Amino acid sequence: MDRDWNITIDGLNQQQVQLLDVMWSFEDSVSFLDWKHTLNSDLRKEVDVLVQLIAMEMHEKEIQRMETYPDAEKILKKIAKKT
């Protein structure tokens, strides 16, 4: 599956944008984690939030590409059988 990894996160402040720029610069997760461990507690929490925002945006893009929703359809069928 060809994926478009261009994502947009609105409402970021300048520090968050700078953190994301640094985060994207790493070649691998080990380097990223090594860098993250050098940060103070508040910045580590900020990075964790940014990682979650990225994950949510990527999931949103996947959902937008879907034509069917098999998991939701299974749940709806189970509900329909009970009623």
Secondary structure, 3 states (H helix, E strand, C coil): CCCCCCCCCCCCCHHHHHHHHHHHHCCCHHHHHHHHCCCCHHHHHHHHHHHHHHHHHHHHHHHHHCCCCHHHHHHHHHHHHHC
